[in-house]
Amino acid sequence: MKNRLLIISGLALSFQSFGQEINPSDWQLGLFGGLSVPLGDYKNDVGRAKNGFNTGLSLDYFFKGSGFGLGVDARFQRHNTEAFTTDSLKPGSLVYNFPNGYTSFTHSDRTAFSHIGVSLGPVYRVQSPYLDFNFYARAGALFQQYPEYSQSIHALNPFTNQYETVLSPFGTDNKTSKPIALMGILGMKMIYNITPKIGIGVQADYLRTFGNSGEFAVAFNEQKSQIKAIEFRDDQKEGVYTNNVFDYFSNEKTKQKATIQDFNIGLALQFKLGGSDTENSGSRKGGIATTVAVKDKRTGLALSGVTVAIVDQKGKTYTAVTDASGTINTQLKPGSYKVSGNKNNLSTNTDEISLADFKNSNVYKEIYHDDERFTLSGATVDCETQSSLGGVTTQLTRAQDGKVMEQVSDKSGKFYYQLDKNTEYQVVAIENGKFSQTEIVTTKGLDRNNTLYVALQLGVCEIAEGKEFVVKNILYDFNQSFIRPDAASVLNNLAQTLKRNPKMMIELSSHTDSRGDNSYNMKLSQERAEAAVNFLVSKGISRTRLTAKGFGETRLKNKCKDGVQCSETEHEQNRRTEIKILKY
């Protein structure tokens, strides 16, 4: 029942997809190949299939404004079979002699399972600047070719003085060696985008057949004892002789079946066709230069990264993404068009370009995007050189409920999040071998009518033995050493860094400013360092990896020692928590 539901659900999703509007420019071609591992009885005693190969191609298209699409898959598989023992001198051989006869084993020239599959089904794609994830279900036909083999028993008939075949106790038992079966496929592929059009990655899927035509069968007469001799009897009918072969074998054949099923994993090459093509019904010679600008409705600022759609009277659509100036540029033939945009799953207003707009030498149209949220415009940079770092995984945590979102910065280190009003967030980079500060970002006190972007530069540092980092935003109440909730979230991120780098050992040190008694400051800083270490231990970090050290006011960062008047900001520079990498 579960298998039937798999096929039915796959087909249902396929037919549902037909009802959606197709974006003809969003095509995707995939080539794949790699290892194919047979499963279950197909691999074991019945099918005896060995690891083989799987190769093919897929073609998908995706529906307008959606990650859903429909795809076709064509593939070829081959699995050789385990060799049978046919050396009469070896135990378990299918070929041997007995006093008045012998056995033989014949194998056709088809010694492997070969399959050609063609299937259709839905696909869902999740995209990011570097990685695409494709999840797919297919249903279709598998054109199969089975191996054929048979063991026979031959004995000398004394009445005719000729060897006769008295039984074929073991062999394949299929109506045809080339059946066609219904099959289903479930799988996914992960693609790294080398360019916007070309990607390479890995693909893995599970394939199995359904119904009798998708089962490979063998049949055998169970052997009861070793053959001593085959005795022939004359039944007093001319040319008719019986024998005692069933003294050694059962009268009835036992049939065993194996469903064709396998797990496939290999490399995938992906080509995106169209999508960024600037051709449309107007972008030909003789078209009028056309600019569409998208602006934030509340501030009037230009918006980049908005997907703009221009639809002509025939329903043909041209899409493009606004650049840093918030515009797209194309050419249109005089006519009527509808213009709209979409960013962060929110649509702009829809406006029209009419025939009257083409009276000028160029056409200009503005549309507006109204999102009540703020936009965090972030950049990941090297903490030492301040140069851009792309491909860094960032994590945004909403303070009020702990909701977490992740995003990978693009090739230039840029990343963006949408921020709710009157809300505080924490931003951190999460990469093996890297350390970053836990930065606090807030929209409290900001007016969305005046502000759209909240800027952040997130420093990312290489972890190396001997390096020291100041850990920002670990604050303590006056004369206290307990861990406050705001400091706890920062230490949580430090605990995750230690878990991602299990060999790393650190010294966690606490420092005070110069105000107060020297010995008291030393004692307080030691208690604070130990409180931070105890917190990390409570999060699963081994105490052997952590050293607590209080330095009091012995390592001031500036001139603010005893007797020197300094501002609160200058004293704050000295009140800090640091980590030193002892081992990595």
C-alpha positions as CSV (number, residue, x, y, z in Angstrom):
1,M,0.0,0.0,0.0
2,K,2.8,2.4,0.9
3,N,4.4,1.8,-2.5
4,R,1.2,2.5,-4.3
5,L,0.7,5.7,-2.4
6,L,4.2,6.8,-3.4
7,I,3.3,6.4,-7.1
8,I,-0.2,7.9,-6.8
9,S,1.1,11.0,-4.9
10,G,3.8,11.6,-7.5
11,L,1.3,11.4,-10.3
12,A,-1.1,13.7,-8.5
13,L,1.5,16.3,-8.0
14,S,2.4,16.1,-11.6
15,F,-1.1,16.7,-12.9
16,Q,-1.7,19.4,-10.3
17,S,1.3,21.2,-11.7
18,F,-0.2,21.3,-15.2
19,G,-2.8,23.7,-14.0
20,Q,-0.2,26.4,-13.2
21,E,1.1,29.2,-15.5
22,I,4.4,28.3,-17.0
23,N,7.3,30.6,-17.3
24,P,8.8,29.5,-20.6
25,S,12.3,31.0,-19.8
26,D,12.9,29.0,-16.6
27,W,14.2,25.7,-18.0
28,Q,16.9,23.4,-16.4
29,L,18.9,20.6,-18.0
30,G,20.7,18.1,-15.9
31,L,23.3,15.4,-16.7
32,F,24.1,12.8,-14.1
33,G,26.1,9.6,-13.6
34,G,27.5,7.4,-10.8
35,L,27.2,4.4,-8.7
36,S,24.0,2.3,-8.5
37,V,23.6,0.0,-5.5
38,P,21.0,-2.8,-5.8
39,L,18.8,-3.4,-2.7
40,G,16.9,-6.3,-1.0
41,D,16.4,-9.6,-2.8
42,Y,17.5,-7.9,-6.0
43,K,21.0,-7.9,-4.5
44,N,20.8,-11.1,-2.5
45,D,20.1,-14.7,-3.4
46,V,17.4,-14.1,-5.9
47,G,18.7,-11.3,-8.2
48,R,22.4,-11.7,-7.3
49,A,22.9,-8.2,-8.7
50,K,26.2,-6.4,-8.1
51,N,26.9,-2.7,-7.8
52,G,26.7,-1.1,-11.2
53,F,26.3,2.3,-12.8
54,N,23.4,4.7,-13.4
55,T,23.6,7.6,-15.9
56,G,21.1,9.8,-17.7
57,L,19.6,13.3,-18.1
58,S,16.7,15.3,-16.8
59,L,14.8,18.3,-18.1
60,D,12.8,20.5,-15.8
61,Y,10.8,23.7,-16.1
62,F,9.5,25.8,-13.2
63,F,6.3,27.7,-12.9
64,K,6.0,31.4,-12.7
65,G,6.7,32.8,-9.2
66,S,7.2,29.4,-7.7
67,G,9.9,26.9,-6.8
68,F,7.7,24.1,-8.1
69,G,8.1,22.6,-11.6
70,L,7.6,19.6,-13.7
71,G,10.4,17.4,-15.0
72,V,11.2,14.4,-17.2
73,D,14.0,11.9,-16.5
74,A,15.7,9.4,-18.9
75,R,18.3,7.0,-17.5
76,F,20.2,3.8,-18.2
77,Q,21.3,1.3,-15.5
78,R,23.4,-1.8,-15.6
79,H,24.1,-4.4,-12.8
80,N,26.2,-7.4,-13.5
81,T,25.3,-10.6,-11.6
82,E,27.4,-12.6,-9.2
83,A,29.1,-15.5,-11.0
84,F,27.8,-19.0,-10.3
85,T,30.3,-21.7,-9.3
86,T,30.7,-24.0,-12.3
87,D,34.0,-25.7,-11.5
88,S,33.1,-29.3,-10.7
89,L,36.1,-29.5,-8.3
90,K,34.8,-26.8,-6.1
91,P,32.1,-27.3,-3.4
92,G,28.6,-26.0,-4.3
93,S,29.3,-26.2,-8.0
94,L,26.3,-26.3,-10.3
95,V,28.3,-28.6,-12.6
96,Y,29.2,-32.1,-11.4
97,N,29.2,-35.7,-12.4
98,F,27.5,-38.7,-10.9
99,P,27.8,-42.5,-11.7
100,N,25.6,-42.5,-14.9
101,G,25.3,-38.8,-15.8
102,Y,26.3,-35.2,-15.2
103,T,24.8,-31.7,-14.8
104,S,25.3,-28.7,-17.0
105,F,24.7,-25.0,-16.6
106,T,23.9,-22.7,-19.4
107,H,23.9,-18.9,-19.3
108,S,22.7,-16.7,-22.2
109,D,24.8,-13.9,-23.5
110,R,22.7,-11.6,-21.3
111,T,24.7,-11.9,-18.1
112,A,23.6,-8.6,-16.5
113,F,20.5,-6.6,-15.7
114,S,20.1,-3.6,-18.0
115,H,17.4,-1.0,-17.6
116,I,16.2,2.1,-19.5
117,G,13.8,4.3,-17.6
118,V,11.7,7.2,-18.7
119,S,9.7,9.1,-16.1
120,L,7.8,12.3,-15.4
121,G,7.0,14.1,-12.1
122,P,7.1,17.2,-9.9
123,V,10.2,19.0,-8.8
124,Y,10.8,21.6,-6.1
125,R,13.8,23.9,-6.2
126,V,15.3,25.9,-3.3
127,Q,17.9,28.5,-4.5
128,S,20.6,30.5,-3.0
129,P,23.6,32.5,-4.5
130,Y,25.8,29.4,-4.3
131,L,23.7,26.3,-3.8
132,D,20.5,24.9,-5.4
133,F,18.6,22.0,-3.8
134,N,16.2,20.1,-6.1
135,F,13.7,17.6,-4.7
136,Y,11.9,15.4,-7.1
137,A,9.4,12.5,-7.5
138,R,9.0,10.7,-10.8
139,A,6.7,8.0,-12.1
140,G,7.2,6.2,-15.4
141,A,8.2,3.0,-17.3
142,L,11.3,0.9,-16.9
143,F,12.3,-1.1,-20.0
144,Q,14.2,-4.0,-18.5
145,Q,16.5,-6.8,-19.7
146,Y,17.0,-9.8,-17.5
147,P,19.8,-12.4,-17.5
148,E,18.8,-16.0,-18.4
149,Y,20.4,-19.1,-17.0
150,S,19.4,-22.8,-16.3
151,Q,20.9,-25.9,-14.7
152,S,20.0,-29.3,-16.2
153,I,20.5,-32.9,-15.2
154,H,21.6,-35.4,-17.9
155,A,21.6,-39.2,-17.4
156,L,22.5,-42.2,-19.7
157,N,19.4,-44.2,-20.7
158,P,20.5,-47.8,-21.0
159,F,17.5,-48.6,-23.3
160,T,18.6,-46.0,-25.9
161,N,22.2,-45.8,-25.0
162,Q,21.8,-41.9,-25.2
163,Y,22.1,-39.1,-22.6
164,E,18.7,-37.6,-21.8
165,T,17.8,-34.4,-19.9
166,V,15.7,-35.6,-17.0
167,L,15.2,-32.3,-15.1
168,S,16.1,-28.6,-15.0
169,P,16.1,-28.1,-11.2
170,F,17.2,-24.5,-11.2
171,G,17.0,-21.4,-13.4
172,T,15.3,-18.1,-14.3
173,D,11.5,-18.3,-14.6
174,N,10.2,-15.1,-16.3
175,K,7.5,-14.8,-18.9
176,T,9.8,-12.6,-20.9
177,S,13.4,-11.5,-20.4
178,K,12.5,-8.0,-21.6
179,P,9.5,-6.8,-19.5
180,I,8.3,-3.3,-19.1
181,A,7.4,-2.2,-15.6
182,L,5.9,0.7,-13.8
183,M,8.5,2.5,-11.7
184,G,8.8,5.3,-9.2
185,I,11.8,7.5,-8.2
186,L,12.3,9.7,-5.2
187,G,15.5,11.8,-5.0
188,M,17.3,15.1,-4.5
189,K,20.3,16.9,-5.9
190,M,22.5,19.6,-4.4
191,I,24.2,21.9,-7.0
192,Y,27.0,24.4,-6.4
193,N,26.6,27.2,-8.9
194,I,29.9,27.8,-10.7
195,T,28.2,30.5,-12.7
196,P,24.6,31.7,-12.8
197,K,24.0,29.3,-15.6
198,I,26.2,26.3,-14.8
199,G,26.5,24.2,-11.7
200,I,28.0,20.9,-10.5
201,G,27.0,18.8,-7.5
202,V,25.8,15.5,-6.3
203,Q,22.5,13.6,-7.0
204,A,21.0,10.8,-5.0
205,D,17.7,8.9,-5.6
206,Y,15.9,5.7,-4.9
207,L,14.3,3.7,-7.7
208,R,11.9,0.7,-7.6
209,T,9.5,-1.1,-9.8
210,F,5.8,-2.1,-9.1
211,G,3.7,-5.0,-10.2
212,N,4.5,-8.5,-11.5
213,S,6.3,-7.2,-14.5
214,G,8.8,-5.5,-12.2
215,E,9.8,-8.7,-10.5
216,F,12.7,-10.9,-11.5
217,A,11.9,-14.6,-10.8
218,V,13.9,-17.8,-10.3
219,A,12.5,-21.3,-9.7
220,F,14.0,-24.5,-8.3
221,N,13.3,-28.1,-7.3
222,E,14.6,-28.5,-3.8
223,Q,17.3,-31.2,-3.7
224,K,16.6,-33.9,-1.0
225,S,19.8,-35.9,-1.3
226,Q,22.9,-36.4,-3.4
227,I,22.3,-38.2,-6.7
228,K,23.6,-41.8,-6.6
229,A,22.3,-42.9,-10.0
230,I,19.4,-42.1,-12.3
231,E,17.5,-45.4,-13.0
232,F,15.3,-45.7,-16.1
233,R,12.3,-48.0,-16.4
234,D,10.5,-49.3,-19.5
235,D,6.8,-48.4,-19.2
236,Q,6.0,-51.0,-21.9
237,K,5.1,-48.2,-24.3
238,E,7.3,-47.8,-27.3
239,G,9.8,-45.1,-26.7
240,V,8.5,-44.1,-23.2
241,Y,10.8,-44.4,-20.2
242,T,10.4,-43.1,-16.7
243,N,13.2,-42.4,-14.1
244,N,13.7,-41.9,-10.4
245,V,15.0,-38.3,-10.5
246,F,12.4,-37.2,-8.0
247,D,13.9,-39.6,-5.4
248,Y,16.6,-36.8,-5.2
249,F,14.5,-33.7,-5.9
250,S,11.1,-32.4,-4.9
251,N,8.3,-32.8,-7.4
252,E,7.2,-29.1,-7.3
253,K,9.2,-26.1,-8.1
254,T,9.6,-23.3,-5.6
255,K,9.5,-19.8,-7.1
256,Q,11.2,-16.7,-5.6
257,K,10.9,-13.2,-6.8
258,A,12.9,-10.0,-6.4
259,T,11.6,-6.4,-6.9
260,I,13.9,-4.3,-9.0
261,Q,15.1,-1.6,-6.6
262,D,18.3,0.4,-6.2
263,F,19.9,3.4,-4.6
264,N,21.8,5.7,-6.9
265,I,24.4,8.4,-6.1
266,G,26.8,10.3,-8.3
267,L,27.8,13.6,-9.9
268,A,25.4,16.0,-11.5
269,L,26.0,18.8,-14.0
270,Q,23.2,21.4,-14.3
271,F,22.6,24.0,-17.0
272,K,20.0,26.8,-16.5
273,L,18.4,27.8,-19.8
274,G,16.9,31.2,-20.2
275,G,15.8,33.1,-17.1
276,S,18.1,36.2,-17.6
277,D,17.4,36.5,-21.3
278,T,16.5,40.1,-22.2
279,E,14.6,39.2,-25.3
280,N,10.8,39.8,-25.3
281,S,8.2,40.9,-27.8
282,G,9.6,44.4,-27.8
283,S,13.3,43.9,-27.4
284,R,14.0,43.7,-31.1
285,K,15.5,46.2,-33.5
286,G,13.1,49.2,-33.7
287,G,11.9,48.9,-30.0
288,I,11.7,52.0,-27.7
289,A,14.2,52.2,-24.8
290,T,12.2,51.5,-21.6
291,T,13.3,51.9,-18.0
292,V,11.3,50.6,-15.0
293,A,12.4,51.9,-11.6
294,V,11.3,50.3,-8.3
295,K,11.3,52.4,-5.1
296,D,10.5,51.9,-1.5
297,K,7.1,53.5,-1.0
298,R,7.9,54.8,2.5
299,T,11.3,56.4,1.9
300,G,11.5,56.7,-1.9
301,L,14.8,54.9,-1.9
302,A,15.7,52.8,-5.0
303,L,15.4,49.1,-4.5
304,S,17.8,46.6,-5.9
305,G,17.1,42.8,-6.2
306,V,13.4,43.3,-7.2
307,T,12.1,40.8,-9.8
308,V,10.2,42.9,-12.4
309,A,7.7,41.3,-14.8
310,I,6.5,43.0,-18.0
311,V,3.5,41.3,-19.6
312,D,2.3,42.1,-23.1
313,Q,-1.3,41.8,-24.4
314,K,-0.6,38.2,-25.6
315,G,0.5,37.2,-22.1
316,K,4.2,36.9,-23.0
317,T,6.3,37.8,-20.0
318,Y,9.7,39.4,-19.8
319,T,11.4,39.3,-16.4
320,A,14.6,41.0,-15.0
321,V,16.0,41.9,-11.7
322,T,16.7,45.5,-10.7
323,D,20.3,46.6,-10.4
324,A,22.0,48.7,-7.7
325,S,20.2,51.8,-9.0
326,G,16.8,50.1,-8.6
327,T,16.1,49.9,-12.4
328,I,15.9,47.6,-15.3
329,N,16.4,48.6,-18.9
330,T,15.0,47.0,-22.0
331,Q,13.4,47.8,-25.3
332,L,9.6,47.5,-26.1
333,K,7.6,47.8,-29.2
334,P,4.7,50.3,-28.9
335,G,1.8,48.6,-27.3
336,S,0.1,48.0,-23.9
337,Y,1.9,46.3,-21.1
338,K,1.4,45.5,-17.4
339,V,4.4,46.0,-15.1
340,S,4.8,44.6,-11.5
341,G,7.5,43.5,-9.2
342,N,8.2,41.1,-6.3
343,K,10.7,41.1,-3.5
344,N,10.8,39.0,-0.3
345,N,7.5,37.4,-1.4
346,L,5.7,40.8,-1.4
347,S,4.4,42.3,-4.6
348,T,4.6,45.9,-5.8
349,N,1.7,47.7,-7.2
350,T,0.8,46.9,-10.8
351,D,1.1,49.7,-13.3
352,E,0.5,50.0,-17.0
353,I,2.6,51.1,-20.0
354,S,0.1,52.4,-22.6
355,L,0.5,53.2,-26.2
356,A,0.5,56.9,-25.3
357,D,3.8,56.4,-23.3
358,F,5.6,55.6,-26.5
359,K,5.2,59.1,-27.9
360,N,8.5,60.1,-26.3
361,S,11.9,58.9,-27.3
362,N,12.0,56.6,-24.2
363,V,9.6,55.1,-21.7
364,Y,10.0,55.6,-18.0
365,K,7.7,53.9,-15.4
366,E,8.0,53.8,-11.5
367,I,6.4,51.1,-9.3
368,Y,6.5,51.0,-5.5
369,H,7.2,48.3,-3.0
370,D,5.6,48.6,0.5
371,D,7.1,46.4,3.2
372,E,6.7,47.6,6.8
373,R,9.8,45.7,7.8
374,F,13.4,47.1,7.8
375,T,16.1,45.5,5.8
376,L,19.4,44.4,7.4
377,S,22.1,45.1,4.8
378,G,25.1,43.1,6.0
379,A,28.5,42.3,4.8
380,T,30.9,39.6,5.9
381,V,34.5,40.8,6.0
382,D,37.9,39.5,7.1
383,C,38.3,40.9,10.7
384,E,42.0,41.7,10.1
385,T,42.1,43.0,6.5
386,Q,38.5,44.2,6.3
387,S,38.3,42.7,2.8
388,S,35.1,41.1,1.6
389,L,34.5,37.4,2.4
390,G,31.9,35.6,0.3
391,G,30.2,32.3,1.0
392,V,29.9,32.7,4.8
393,T,26.9,31.2,6.6
394,T,25.3,33.9,8.8
395,Q,22.7,33.3,11.5
396,L,20.1,35.8,12.7
397,T,18.3,35.2,16.0
398,R,15.3,37.2,17.1
399,A,15.8,38.0,20.8
400,Q,12.2,37.9,21.9
401,D,11.5,34.3,20.9
402,G,14.8,32.8,19.8
403,K,13.6,32.3,16.1
404,V,16.6,31.6,14.0
405,M,17.2,32.2,10.3
406,E,20.3,31.5,8.2
407,Q,21.7,32.9,5.0
408,V,24.9,32.5,3.0
409,S,26.6,35.7,2.0
410,D,27.0,36.2,-1.8
411,K,30.3,36.3,-3.6
412,S,30.9,39.9,-2.6
413,G,30.1,39.1,1.1
414,K,26.6,40.7,1.0
415,F,23.6,39.3,2.9
416,Y,20.1,40.6,3.7
417,Y,17.5,39.9,6.3
418,Q,14.1,41.4,6.9
419,L,13.7,42.9,10.4
420,D,10.5,43.5,12.3
421,K,9.9,46.9,13.9
422,N,10.8,47.4,17.6
423,T,12.8,44.2,17.8
424,E,16.3,43.2,18.8
425,Y,18.4,40.6,17.0
426,Q,21.8,38.9,17.2
427,V,23.9,38.2,14.2
428,V,26.8,35.8,14.1
429,A,28.8,33.8,11.4
430,I,28.8,30.1,11.8
431,E,31.7,28.5,9.9
432,N,34.1,25.7,10.8
433,G,37.6,27.2,11.5
434,K,36.1,30.7,11.9
435,F,35.2,33.0,14.8
436,S,32.9,36.0,14.7
437,Q,31.5,38.4,17.2
438,T,27.8,38.2,18.2
439,E,26.6,41.5,16.9
440,I,23.5,43.2,18.3
441,V,21.1,44.7,15.8
442,T,17.9,46.6,16.8
443,T,15.1,48.4,15.2
444,K,13.9,49.9,18.4
445,G,13.6,53.7,18.1
446,L,13.7,53.6,14.3
447,D,11.0,55.1,12.1
448,R,10.2,53.1,9.0
449,N,9.0,56.2,7.2
450,N,12.5,57.6,7.4
451,T,14.7,54.5,7.5
452,L,14.8,51.4,5.3
453,Y,18.3,49.9,5.7
454,V,20.1,48.8,8.9
455,A,23.8,48.4,8.0
456,L,26.1,45.8,9.6
457,Q,29.7,44.8,9.0
458,L,30.3,41.3,10.4
459,G,33.9,40.5,11.0
460,V,35.0,36.9,10.5
461,C,38.3,35.8,11.9
462,E,40.5,32.7,11.1
463,I,41.0,30.5,14.2
464,A,44.6,29.8,14.8
465,E,46.7,28.8,17.8
466,G,47.9,31.8,19.8
467,K,45.3,34.2,18.4
468,E,43.3,36.4,20.9
469,F,39.8,37.9,20.4
470,V,37.8,40.3,22.4
471,V,34.3,38.9,22.9
472,K,31.8,41.7,22.6
473,N,28.5,42.1,24.4
474,I,29.3,39.9,27.5
475,L,28.2,42.4,30.2
476,Y,27.9,42.0,34.0
477,D,25.9,43.9,36.5
478,F,27.9,46.2,38.8
479,N,30.0,44.2,41.3
480,Q,28.3,41.0,40.2
481,S,29.6,37.9,38.4
482,F,26.5,36.0,37.4
483,I,25.7,35.5,33.7
484,R,23.0,37.8,32.5
485,P,20.5,36.7,29.8
486,D,22.0,39.0,27.1
487,A,25.5,37.6,27.9
488,A,24.1,34.0,27.9
489,S,23.2,34.3,24.2
490,V,26.7,35.4,23.3
491,L,28.2,32.6,25.3
492,N,25.8,30.2,23.6
493,N,27.3,31.2,20.2
494,L,30.8,30.7,21.7
495,A,29.7,27.2,22.8
496,Q,28.6,26.4,19.2
497,T,32.0,27.6,17.9
498,L,33.7,25.2,20.3
499,K,31.4,22.3,19.2
500,R,32.2,23.0,15.5
501,N,35.9,22.9,16.3
502,P,36.2,20.0,18.7
503,K,40.0,20.2,19.1
504,M,40.0,23.8,20.0
505,M,41.1,24.8,23.6
506,I,40.8,28.3,24.9
507,E,41.7,30.6,27.8
508,L,38.7,32.8,28.7
509,S,39.8,35.9,30.5
510,S,38.0,38.7,32.3
511,H,39.3,42.3,32.7
512,T,38.1,45.2,34.8
513,D,38.8,49.0,34.6
514,S,41.2,50.7,37.1
515,R,38.5,52.0,39.4
516,G,38.2,50.2,42.7
517,D,40.6,48.2,44.8
518,N,43.3,46.2,42.9
519,S,42.8,43.0,44.8
520,Y,39.0,43.3,44.7
521,N,39.2,43.8,40.9
522,M,41.4,40.7,40.5
523,K,39.0,38.6,42.6
524,L,35.9,39.9,40.7
525,S,37.5,39.3,37.3
526,Q,38.4,35.7,38.3
527,E,34.8,35.0,39.5
528,R,33.4,36.4,36.2
529,A,35.8,34.3,34.1
530,E,34.9,31.1,36.1
531,A,31.2,31.9,35.7
532,A,31.6,32.1,31.9
533,V,33.5,28.8,31.9
534,N,30.8,27.1,34.1
535,F,28.2,28.3,31.6
536,L,30.1,26.8,28.7
537,V,30.4,23.5,30.6
538,S,26.7,23.5,31.2
539,K,26.3,23.6,27.4
540,G,28.3,20.4,26.9
541,I,31.8,21.7,26.5
542,S,34.4,19.7,28.4
543,R,36.1,21.6,31.2
544,T,39.5,20.3,30.1
545,R,39.2,22.5,27.0
546,L,38.6,25.7,29.1
547,T,40.8,27.8,31.3
548,A,39.4,30.7,33.4
549,K,41.7,33.6,34.1
550,G,41.0,36.8,35.8
551,F,43.4,39.7,35.2
552,G,41.6,42.5,37.1
553,E,43.1,45.8,36.0
554,T,46.6,44.5,35.1
555,R,46.1,44.6,31.3
556,L,44.6,48.0,30.5
557,K,44.0,48.8,26.9
558,N,44.6,52.5,27.3
559,K,46.1,55.2,29.6
560,C,43.3,54.9,32.2
561,K,45.3,53.6,35.2
562,D,44.8,54.7,38.8
563,G,44.8,58.5,39.2
564,V,44.1,59.3,35.5
565,Q,40.8,61.0,34.7
566,C,39.1,59.2,31.8
567,S,35.7,59.2,30.3
568,E,33.2,56.3,30.7
569,T,33.8,55.3,27.1
570,E,37.5,55.0,27.8
571,H,36.9,52.9,31.0
572,E,34.5,50.7,29.0
573,Q,37.4,49.7,26.6
574,N,39.1,48.1,29.6
575,R,36.1,46.2,30.9
576,R,36.1,43.3,28.5
577,T,36.1,39.5,28.0
578,E,38.7,37.9,25.8
579,I,39.5,34.4,24.5
580,K,42.9,33.1,23.6
581,I,43.3,30.0,21.4
582,L,45.6,27.7,23.4
583,K,45.3,24.7,21.0
584,Y,43.7,24.1,17.6
